[in-house]
Amino acid sequence: MNIDIPAGVRTFSRAETFQIKTILRKITDTFEKWAYEEIKLPYFEYLDVHKKGLDEEIIGKSFKIVDRNTGDILCLRADFTAQIARYFSSLKKKNLPKRYYYTGSIFRYVQPKGENLWERLQTGIELIGSSRLEADAEVIAVASQSLMEIGIDNFQIDINNTKIFNILREYLKISDKEYREFMGFIKRREIFNLKRFISDKKVEKDILDFIVNIPKFQGGIELIKDLSSKYPFIRDALTELEGIYSILQDYGLSKKVVFDIGEPKEFSYYTGIVFEIFVKEFPKPIGQGGRYDSLISKYNGNVPATGFAFDILNIWDYMKEKALITQQNYKDYFIIDLTPDKKNAYRIGKILREKGYKVGRDIIDRPLKESIKFAFENRYRKVIVIGLDSNEKEIYIYSTEEEFERKNINEFLEKIAPKSAKYT
Ligand SMILES: N[C@@H](Cc1c[nH]c[nH+]1)C(=O)O
């Protein structure tokens, strides 16, 4: 019998799931502190509708399914931002700003090799309704605070402005296809190909000089100021970068910022400030986002927006690698009731759970010693044994396999304080 799973998917063990869930919980708690509200989006979209907001390349990698009733082609969600834009467009009452967050997988085909999965777990936010730089800065601040909450503070935010490329595109008057080729050269930092690309075009000297040097433009705020004096044709876009830097300074985050003009983004829906988040000594970005002021208009309405998403499995991989994950999934009490009638077990369990404790019951017949051993091996902090001697009102509370205390049931239950720790 074949019990395999497809190459592009994987199961996460209970220990792995706990680690991932702990990361997610801390991040989404941070989102909530900034007043973002959760929204649950469907796995399926109509291909035609999802396509409106996404690049051909991404749609090409999406998983398609046929609606068996109507014959319509559906696809599995390939991007949350396009879904949110579609959803927002459908709202009758669009009171602004809207602050949404989401958690779930996006699905895109990749050659299933090693850790390449078809399913990518993301959690992210979208801030809809403001074209102010303050909105772009808020999104970056939320991302930064979320990372600090999970114990990552050596991150770097690579910021860029898509407007620079839009100006070049208009200036060069190139087709979509040529533009994609051009952006590919920039992304792969292929200076030789960039030179070749513009060699047959009539380009002013300073613009030409800018283009062939794009891959090298990586640095701090001085770089942006310098570019601004050298290349007036992109000054407005650079002024935005200076503006966002100044707000991030107020947030105390300017030390995290690097400008990387040679790093364009994956989605063509971006229209302004874009960014990627990296951590030192880890090759993959752990989050990315940016402004998408014309995406919503592809569906209905015309509202500016910005947002970002974390790649949770990249964060998890990094945290494992750096031993930043220390928490274990502990449970509080394991109740073993040796009496034929289990009423005391049910009563004690109920009260402890009401006070916020995690309580499990031993429901397997085996020698007491083995049950106790099982409990500590399986991360219960304490074991309660009922009916160990003839005094029905007393219980034994084990804190290790050997050490225990005898307590009167009612006294124990009266004294026990509600559990307070949040993530344990
Ligand atoms: N959807 C983008 C991230 C993003 C959210 N909002 C804006 N951008 C991604 O998956 O990379």
PDBQT file of the ligand as one rigid body, heavy atoms in Angstrom, charges set to zero:
ROOT
HETATM    1  N1  LIG A 501       1.882  39.444  -1.062  1.00  0.00    +0.000 N 
HETATM    2  C1  LIG A 501       3.252  39.829  -1.019  1.00  0.00    +0.000 C 
HETATM    3  C2  LIG A 501       3.581  40.605   0.214  1.00  0.00    +0.000 C 
HETATM    4  C3  LIG A 501       2.754  41.844   0.351  1.00  0.00    +0.000 A 
HETATM    5  C4  LIG A 501       1.726  42.077   1.171  1.00  0.00    +0.000 A 
HETATM    6  N2  LIG A 501       1.268  43.307   0.886  1.00  0.00    +0.000 N 
HETATM    7  C5  LIG A 501       2.005  43.827  -0.040  1.00  0.00    +0.000 A 
HETATM    8  N3  LIG A 501       2.909  42.940  -0.388  1.00  0.00    +0.000 N 
HETATM    9  C6  LIG A 501       4.121  38.578  -1.071  1.00  0.00    +0.000 C 
HETATM   10  O1  LIG A 501       3.651  37.486  -0.913  1.00  0.00    +0.000 OA
HETATM   11  O2  LIG A 501       5.321  38.693  -1.249  1.00  0.00    +0.000 OA
ENDROOT
TORSDOF 0
